[in-house]
Amino acid sequence: MWEFKTDPEFQLELDWIRDFVQEEVEPLDVLLGSQWNIHDTRFEKLVRPLQARVRERGLWACHLGPELGGKGYGQVKLALMNEQFGRSRFGPIVFGAQAPDTGNSEILAHYGTPEQKKRYLEPLLENRIVSCFSITEPQGGADPLLIRMTARREGDEWILDGEKWFASNARYAAFYIVMAVTDPDAPPHKSMSMFIVPAEAPGIEIVRNYGFHGEPEEGHAHVRWSGVRVPVENMLGGRGEAFVVAQVRLGGGRMHHAMRTLAEATRCFELTCQRVVSRSTKGEALAKKQMVQEKIADMWVQLRQFRLLVLETAWLADQGNDWKSIRMNVSAVKAVMPKVLHDVASTALHLHGAFGITTQLPFSDLVINSFHIGLADGPTEVHKVVVAREILKNVAPAETMFPDYVRHAVEARAHAKYDTMLDG
Ligand SMILES: Cc1cc2nc3c(=O)[nH]c(=O)nc-3n(C[C@H](O)[C@H](O)[C@H](O)COP(=O)(O)OP(=O)(O)OC[C@H]3O[C@@H](n4cnc5c(N)ncnc54)[C@H](O)[C@@H]3O)c2cc1C
């Protein structure tokens, strides 16, 4: 059965989130910018009280199952929540749903020992610490098989050596989840393992932090690892299972990100609607110009199409399909997400005229952000390859020179099927 409505009880929660985010959280975006250093006294003063209210409402860290204090809502409800708090940069932080901590908490919940859960997962879920997820290296990002960092076993320890790149939050992280080659002679997808490493382990050096346009802080680190030792139990999952472990965090994270992106793009759309009915040129509102109307209609259609794709994928996950079995849908969401934000934010910027490019309005930041989301967690091309590969893998090639959908073949089959009835 198809349904396009939210159950009334949950709608009350969504309404609460919408109002709370607009009234209480959005002001933080201008006061604190993209800075969310949990050790900052302003963070303590402004963010902590809002996090407490979210906890009181029972909406904190809902991405986790009930056994970890989450609600076990499922992906459709999580998507709808992210759509509400994703309007604000601080929304995910206030709701305990900030990447990469959400994904890292999922990995720890699945693979951590009881001691690791106590030491890392509990404070992470309480947002008393933040974490870093580090795969990318200077010579290889889109292709993880180019990873060169090594981990070699010595007694009861693993020793890590190598270079990591674009490690977001490394400078504040209390721990890293890091991928390294443990078995260079194994088949490529079984050659790497995942480790949890405390940030204070000797031998970790932040070489440089890179900043992106529009971010006040340079927060994406080049990190050098020289003889960093961790005990054997710090391997997460089995030896050679880094790709399996990584999958745990990716599906849900991509879906939540998609709905936050939708929220940002929808905001651009709403602001633009207001602008075009308010601003006049050549004796009439912009909204009366057909070329403007076309842009408004195209924006709306693009947003609705994207929303349906994300919600359908979330629904598939809620039917008990694991992320791997619906990776085509997840990759489709990931591939189209940057384009939706780019198109909608660019149109919003353009329809606001010169005002649209200024730093008074969010559009230029969001256009740049569309490039972030087209790269982080794998570039668009890689996800399109997944979609195409999944679509085509069960399609059989034609056995004859001319395909059986050529008109003369279709006619021959139609005649063979119905001529006797026509003749009778
Ligand atoms: C905001 C942000 C935060 C990030 N945070 C982290 C983090 O915390 N931890 C982490 O490990 N990494 C992080 N990254 C890195 C991210 O995962 C990589 O940028 C991504 O995997 C792409 O790798 P690359 O940048 O090296 O691009 P490359 O591998 O150099 O690729 C460059 C371009 O080549 C093209 N291309 C690549 N592969 C293919 C293909 N198969 N087919 C066709 N074209 C292709 C694409 O156009 C691609 O953009 C972050 C990136 C960004 C932008």
The ligand as an SDF file (V2000), in Angstrom:
LIG
                    3D

 53 58  0  0  0  0  0  0  0  0999 V2000
   33.8860   18.7930    2.8900 C   0  0  0  0  0  0  0  0  0  0  0  0
   34.6850   17.5410    2.7870 C   0  0  0  0  0  0  0  0  0  0  0  0
   34.9470   16.7880    3.9440 C   0  0  0  0  0  0  0  0  0  0  0  0
   35.6770   15.6110    3.8610 C   0  0  0  0  0  0  0  0  0  0  0  0
   35.9150   14.9050    5.0160 N   0  0  0  0  0  0  0  0  0  0  0  0
   36.6070   13.7260    4.9600 C   0  0  0  0  0  0  0  0  0  0  0  0
   36.8520   12.9750    6.1540 C   0  0  0  0  0  0  0  0  0  0  0  0
   36.4640   13.3800    7.2540 O   0  0  0  0  0  0  0  0  0  0  0  0
   37.5520   11.8190    6.0590 N   0  0  0  0  0  0  0  0  0  0  0  0
   38.0070   11.3360    4.8600 C   0  0  0  0  0  0  0  0  0  0  0  0
   38.5980   10.2470    4.8330 O   0  0  0  0  0  0  0  0  0  0  0  0
   37.8080   12.0450    3.6920 N   0  0  0  0  0  0  0  0  0  0  0  0
   37.1170   13.2210    3.7300 C   0  0  0  0  0  0  0  0  0  0  0  0
   36.9120   13.9630    2.5770 N   0  0  0  0  0  0  0  0  0  0  0  0
   37.5260   13.5130    1.3410 C   0  0  0  0  0  0  0  0  0  0  0  0
   36.5440   12.8700    0.3750 C   0  0  0  0  0  0  0  0  0  0  0  0
   36.1560   11.5880    0.8250 O   0  0  0  0  0  0  0  0  0  0  0  0
   37.2390   12.8410   -0.9860 C   0  0  0  0  0  0  0  0  0  0  0  0
   37.3040   14.1960   -1.4450 O   0  0  0  0  0  0  0  0  0  0  0  0
   36.5300   12.0060   -2.0210 C   0  0  0  0  0  0  0  0  0  0  0  0
   36.5740   10.6280   -1.6970 O   0  0  0  0  0  0  0  0  0  0  0  0
   37.1580   12.2140   -3.4120 C   0  0  0  0  0  0  0  0  0  0  0  0
   38.5400   11.9930   -3.3630 O   0  0  0  0  0  0  0  0  0  0  0  0
   39.5470   13.1060   -3.9180 P   0  0  0  0  0  0  0  0  0  0  0  0
   39.1470   14.4260   -3.3700 O   0  0  0  0  0  0  0  0  0  0  0  0
   40.9220   12.6400   -3.6690 O   0  0  0  0  0  0  0  0  0  0  0  0
   39.2600   13.1520   -5.4640 O   0  0  0  0  0  0  0  0  0  0  0  0
   39.9870   12.3120   -6.6640 P   0  0  0  0  0  0  0  0  0  0  0  0
   40.0580   10.8940   -6.2280 O   0  0  0  0  0  0  0  0  0  0  0  0
   41.2730   13.0360   -6.8900 O   0  0  0  0  0  0  0  0  0  0  0  0
   38.9870   12.5380   -7.7960 O   0  0  0  0  0  0  0  0  0  0  0  0
   38.9180   13.8130   -8.4670 C   0  0  0  0  0  0  0  0  0  0  0  0
   37.8040   13.8040   -9.4940 C   0  0  0  0  0  0  0  0  0  0  0  0
   38.0300   12.7840  -10.4640 O   0  0  0  0  0  0  0  0  0  0  0  0
   36.7850   12.3030  -10.9440 C   0  0  0  0  0  0  0  0  0  0  0  0
   36.6930   10.8600  -10.6800 N   0  0  0  0  0  0  0  0  0  0  0  0
   37.2040   10.1790   -9.6360 C   0  0  0  0  0  0  0  0  0  0  0  0
   36.8860    8.8780   -9.7160 N   0  0  0  0  0  0  0  0  0  0  0  0
   36.1760    8.7150  -10.8590 C   0  0  0  0  0  0  0  0  0  0  0  0
   35.5710    7.5900  -11.5190 C   0  0  0  0  0  0  0  0  0  0  0  0
   35.6200    6.3630  -10.9850 N   0  0  0  0  0  0  0  0  0  0  0  0
   34.9180    7.8230  -12.6830 N   0  0  0  0  0  0  0  0  0  0  0  0
   34.8500    9.0560  -13.2250 C   0  0  0  0  0  0  0  0  0  0  0  0
   35.3980   10.1580  -12.6540 N   0  0  0  0  0  0  0  0  0  0  0  0
   36.0500    9.9840  -11.4780 C   0  0  0  0  0  0  0  0  0  0  0  0
   35.6970   13.0590  -10.1930 C   0  0  0  0  0  0  0  0  0  0  0  0
   35.3010   14.1870  -10.9430 O   0  0  0  0  0  0  0  0  0  0  0  0
   36.4280   13.4940   -8.9370 C   0  0  0  0  0  0  0  0  0  0  0  0
   35.8290   14.6130   -8.3080 O   0  0  0  0  0  0  0  0  0  0  0  0
   36.1930   15.1570    2.6210 C   0  0  0  0  0  0  0  0  0  0  0  0
   35.9450   15.9300    1.4630 C   0  0  0  0  0  0  0  0  0  0  0  0
   35.2110   17.0960    1.5330 C   0  0  0  0  0  0  0  0  0  0  0  0
   34.9830   17.8900    0.2830 C   0  0  0  0  0  0  0  0  0  0  0  0
  1  2  1  0
  2  3  1  0
  2 52  2  0
  3  4  2  0
  4  5  1  0
  4 50  1  0
  5  6  2  0
  6  7  1  0
  6 13  1  0
  7  8  2  0
  7  9  1  0
  9 10  1  0
 10 11  2  0
 10 12  1  0
 12 13  2  0
 13 14  1  0
 14 15  1  0
 14 50  1  0
 15 16  1  0
 16 17  1  0
 16 18  1  0
 18 19  1  0
 18 20  1  0
 20 21  1  0
 20 22  1  0
 22 23  1  0
 23 24  1  0
 24 25  2  0
 24 26  1  0
 24 27  1  0
 27 28  1  0
 28 29  2  0
 28 30  1  0
 28 31  1  0
 31 32  1  0
 32 33  1  0
 33 34  1  0
 33 48  1  0
 34 35  1  0
 35 36  1  0
 35 46  1  0
 36 37  1  0
 36 45  1  0
 37 38  2  0
 38 39  1  0
 39 40  1  0
 39 45  2  0
 40 41  1  0
 40 42  2  0
 42 43  1  0
 43 44  2  0
 44 45  1  0
 46 47  1  0
 46 48  1  0
 48 49  1  0
 50 51  2  0
 51 52  1  0
 52 53  1  0
M  END
$$$$
